[in-house]
Every structure is written in structure tokens, then in C-alpha cells.
Amino acid sequence: MFLMSGIELEDLREQHQSNPATLWFVAKTQTGRVLKVVYVPYMPTSVLRTAYDANNTEINIFKMYGGSI
């Protein structure tokens, strides 16, 4: 479970393009671990692409464009 606030961001890098678009966010887990979660929303569900410890660059991009962590 994630404690997410803010909005998801679209991955605009060419090698990560998909239809529908690949989205991602950075959030803390209940234990305080900060993860980057990448997924593709296929209604009525989503497909998880990956989730891993977010690095400082990803955290800063998310804070700038997505919201707080």
C-alpha cells in the first residue's frame, strides 16, 4: 500500500512509449520506503511495469511536477 499525494506523471521518453501512456509516481510505503512506481492503465485495471527505490533525480522531478511525497 502506498501513501500517495499529488498526480501521476507521464513517461515521455521514446523508449518507454506505450498506448495507453506509461505513468509513474513517487510515494512512501507504510514503512516509509520511498518508491518510484511505473504502470500502464488498462481500464478497468492497471499493469505494473516496475517499482523500485526512487533516486534523488526522480524524487526532485516528482516534487516539481507531480506534488509532494
Protein Blocks (a to p, Z undefined) as FASTA:
>chain_A
ZZdedjddddfbfklgccddddddddddfkopacddddddddfbdcdfbdcdddfklmmm
mmmmnocZZ
